[in-house]
Amino acid sequence: MRRRSLLTLPLAVAFVVSSCAGVASPPPSPQASAPASTAPASPSVAASAAASGGPLMAKKPTDCPLPDKTTPVTITMWSNTEAPGQAVEEAMIAEWKAANPNVTVNYTGGMDLFDSFDKFQAAAPAGSGPTIYGAYMPWIPILKENNLLAPAVPAAMCAGAQQDIVNRYVQGTIDSYVVDGNVVALPVQQNGWSLLINNRLFTAAGLDPTKDAPKTWDEVAALQSKLKKTDANGRLTQKGFEFRYTGPQWYGNMFADMMWNLGGEFFDASGNPTFNSDKGVEALRQWKENIVDPKVTKNVQNSPYQDFANEQDVLSFGGPNALSFVEQLNPKMKGNITVAPLPRAGSGPNLLYGFPYIVSAKATDAEKAAAWNFLNYMFSDPNRWFEKTGLLQPIVGWYQEPAAAQFTGLPVFISDITGAKALPQTTHYGPLQTAIKNAIDRVVLEKADPKASLDQAVQEYKTSIGG
């Protein structure tokens, strides 16, 4: 059986050291969100990239022209970015097309992450499907194995070599997207999670968002009864905290976070599954004690923070993009959220995950050049992305951009991903994630025993991969 390798990235340390030398790593204390304050302009990302010898940053499409501006080309893009990100993508596509009228871009947004992956894997080998596809960090190994990753085209990105593109990013942050020395993906976000607290509701329960923020999942469980409310008919109207069940990635990511906290592993040195170990059982025990009623929810795949925005859930979790998304869904939440360190299952590292865009290896050379030129433009302004969506793109100098500098909760988010550990890297991540989801669903919906459910999940995983 193929060995599974795991990646550990000192992400936040690299961010701070590379992006703002001399700035100390921020403390992991809760920070309340507040309206942005006026801050002085900081050195541009373009200047930072130029100083490091990286490619020209295309703040405007004309800053890094498409090499061939006459031959008609059509590229297709599939996106599963959440709603605020779709708006940015659509605007940037329109801007880029205006500067490159010989290129037609067919964009499909709001796709389901996993359904689109199945469709991409089915279509791409035959040369159909999208030119640009929104992927998921742990899928890079299987996409590599299936020869579906097109290396970046430096000439289309105003770069002299692949390393110039790597140098554009904070050291170590896109290592997962470099295969055999070639950049094969660029991140729309690299992220981890922190705890989000509704100040009004938390305070109304007699709690202080700073002093009483729960530090462990056991402490979250202890607060559930204090924060739960029902109406005169016994209908649940307010929850303390509920895990998110809008897609398989929410199960897999949170379970991985707990496993890393507890010092657990998903595979042994020979590649055999071990996620039913005592560490896995303990993770699922802590999950089980925080079940309220998953069926009482308005969360959906493309709006996974709806319950927190609606002020049904007092506590939630997410990255900087979650805070931005919630405030767009409910402007009354602006200034009403405290960002605190994510509760822990143990003392080990937290989770790191990411969503990159790839270019299909089955595209023509002209399509690849156009696709990489567009991606170079789309990811040349991290300030725009952070301001509009909260999505963090680790380009050199990102921390000094105004939107990041003014973001009150950012020090906590950075602390939570310091020394973070990436999702398990395996060519069988889909079956692994499905098995974990099934194990959790049995515990959540059928009140199954955690150990028995995980044992069953291991067998399901082995059967799925033919082991």
Secondary structure, DSSP 8 states (H G I E B T S, - for coil): ----B--B--HHHHHHHHHSTT--------EE------------HHHHHHHTT-----SSGGGS--S-SSS-EEEEEE----HHHHHHHHHHHHHHHHH-TTEEEEEE-S--HHHHHHHHHHHGGGT-S-SEEE--GGGHHHHHHTT-B----GGGGT-SSHHHHHHTB-TTTTGGGEETTEE-EEEEEEE--EEEEEHHHHHHTT--TTTS---BHHHHHHHHHHH-EE-TT--EEEBS-----SSHHHHHHHHHHHHHHHT--SB-TTS-B-TTSHHHHHHHHHHHTT-S-TTS---BTTBTTHHHHTTSBSEEEE-HHHHHHHHHH-GGGTT-EEEE---BSSSS--EEEEEEEEEBTTS-HHHHHHHHHHHHHHTS-HHHHHHHH-----BTTGGGSHHHHT-TTHHHHHHHTTT-EE--B-TTHHHHHHHHHHHHHHHHHH---HHHHHHHHHHHHHHHTT-
